[in-house]
Amino acid sequence: MELAPFMAPEHVKQFKQLVDEGFYDGLDFYRVIEGFVAQGGDMAGNKASEFKAPLKAEFTRSASADSGFQLLQEPDFFAPQTGYINGFAAGRDPKTSQQWLIHCPGTVAMARSIEADSATTDFYIVIGQAPRHLDRNMSVFGRVLYGMEYIQALPRGDAMVNSGVIENPEQRGKILTAQLASQLPETERLKLQVQHTDSEAMQTRLDQGRSMDNPFFKYKGNGKLDICYYPARVRLARH
């Protein structure tokens, strides 16, 4: 998982504190809905922690035009503009100077109740079609870079029964341990190579997506791109 302190610094700070104290160790993914999200944490709310203070919402940020936003599509169905910020899929409204991270597959955000400033410890990972209606409604603070197949393999709840909550704890996917890479010996860290979204290879990929310049395609589309279809590619580094 890669965190996004540039967008949700307080959520990242609290999440790292929770991980560092071992809060998530032994908890589970208690709400997993096919095609939607896998939500994990302390469903009962009984586990003690000194880092459970409700967080002020970080749905968006104010940013200047030179804030590193790499434009991809204008307009988008859910945003005036979409593009990338530090490799993350993002939206932008030039009129309000607001930017936000987008709910693409693999996005990590804090769960909350109806109140905007109610997120504490529990989080979710998008496992299905991008739920873009959650953009600007939830505090996105990270993305899964590697290992989504394990998240996709989690036991599912019934979306029509108790909002997908798996009532029997024995049937839930477990969080054995959560660790910060910075706390691990370098020899134990997963070494990943992440494609730069402003690289020549990425630009070629985007250009090909716009033009659909391949004899297989008879309908060439309209030149528009779905931001969630073009994430930065990730691979294990070769030693």
N, C-alpha and C positions, 0 to 999 in steps of 0.2 A: 504494500500500500504506500502511495505517495501522498503526503499531506500538503495542504494549501494555505499556509499562514498569510499569504498575501491577500486572501479573500476573507478568511474567517479566523483571524489570529487567536481570539479568545477560545473558540471551540477547539482549535488545534492544541492550544496550551493545556486545556483541561483534559482532553483526550490523552495527550502524552503523559500527564500526571497520573491519570487513571491506569494507563498501561504500566507505567513505571512502578506503581505500588502493587501491581498484581490484581487489580480490581476485577478484570475480565476473566482471570484464570478460573476455570471450573464452571463458568456460566454457560449460556447456550443461545442458540438461535430459536427463539420461541414463536416467532410469527414469520412464516415463509409462504408467500403466495406465488403460485406459478405465473410467470409472465409479468411479475411486478417487483417485489422486493423481498429480501431476507433481513429480518430485524433481529438484532441480538442485544444482549445485556441482562439486566437484573429485572425480570418481569415483576417479581414480587416486591421489589424495592426494599429488601431486607438486608442487603449486604452493606456493611459499614464502609465509609470512605470520608476523608476530609476534603474531597474534591467533587462534591455533589451539588454545589450551588447552582441555581438556575442561571442560564446564560442569556444575555441580551441577544436578540436575533441578529444574525449577520447574513441576511438574505442577499444583499447587494453591497456594493461599495461605490463611492464617488471617485472618479478618476479622470484625469486630464486626457486629452487626445493623444498625447505621446506616452501613454502608460504601458506600451508594449502589446496592445491588442492587435492581433493579426487578422484582418478581415477575410472572411471566407464567402459569406452570402448576405445579400441585401436586396429585398427584405427576406425575412424568414417567417414561417407561419406563426411562430410564437414570440418573435422578437424583431425589432427593427433591423438588427444586424446580428450575425453569428460569426464566430472566429475562434481564435486560440489566445489564451493567456498562459504563458509558461508551460505550454503543451497541453493545458486543460481546455476542453470544449467550453466556450463562454458565449454569453450574449451581451449586447450593448445597446443602449439607447442614447444616441448622440445629443438628442434634445435635452435630456436630463443629466447627462454625463454619468449615468449609472451603468455598472457592469455587474455581471453575476455568472456563476458557473451553472452548467446545464446538466440535467438529469439524463445522461447517456448511460448505457449499460456499464456497470462497474463503478459508477459514481457512489461515493460514500457521504452520507449526511446524518445529522443528528435527528433522532425522533423527538417529537414534542406532543403536548396536548393542544387544546384549542387556542390557548394563549401563546402569542408569538414568542414571548420570553420565558418559555417553560422547559427548554431542553436541558438535560442534566448529564446523563451517562449513556443512555441507550442509543444505538445507531442503526442505520440500515444501509444495505447495498442493493443497487438496482440490478435485477437479474433477468429482466425481460425487455420488452419493447419500451423505448424511452418514455417515461411518464412526464412529458414536458409541462403538464399542468401544474406540476410541483415547483417548477422554476420560479424563483423570487418568492416562494412561499416556505421554503425550508433552507436551513443553513448547511450548504454543501462545504465540506472541509477536506475532501480527499478523493482518491480514485484507486481502484485496484489495478496494479500494473501487471501482476503475474499471479496465476493460480486461480482464475475464475472458475475453472472446471471443478474445483472443490466446493466453491460456493454454490454452483449450479447443482451439485450432487446432494445438497441438504434435503432432508425430509420435508415434504410440503404439508401445509395445513389446508383446510377447506375454506376457500375464500367466502363461501356462503354461510359459514358457521363461525360466529365469534371473530369475524374479520381476519380469519386465517391463523388465529392463535392455536398452537398445538398444546392442548390441555395437559396431556400426559408428559411429564418431564422426561420419562424414559424413551420417548419417541422423538425427542428433539436432537438436532445436531449440536454437539458440544464444542465449546471453546476450551481446548486443553490448556493453552497458554497464549498470551499475547506479549510480544517483546518489541522493543525499539531497536532498530538496526544499529543505531549509534551506541547502544549499550552492549552489543555483541562483539566478540573478538573479530578482527577483520577476516580471519580465515573461515568464520562461520556465517559471514554475511552473503546473501544472495547477490551475485554480481549481474546486473542487468544493463543492457544497452537500449536506450530509448531514442527513437527517431526524433530529430528536431523538426518541428512543424514548418520552419522556414528554410529547410534544407532543399537542395536541388532535387533530390529523390522524391521528397514529399510534394514539391511543386509539380513535378512531372505526373505524379499520381493524381493530383487534383485536376490538372489540365486534361488528363485522359478521361477523368470522370465527367468533366463538363462537356467535352466534345463527343464522347462515346465513339471515338474514331476506331472502330473495329468492325469488320464486315459481318460479324455475328449480329450486331444491332441494326435492325431495320428502322425502328423508330429511334431517333437520335436525342430524344428528350428535349428539355427547354434550357439546358445549361445551368440549372440550379443544382446545388449540392446540399445534402442532409449532413449537418455537422457530426451527428452521431455515427454516420457510416464511415467516417474518415478519422478514426483515432490515430494517434501516433503509434507506430508499430514498436513492439517490445520483444526482445529476445535475450536469452541467456548469453552472457559474454563467454567467448571461447578462451580457454587458458593457453 
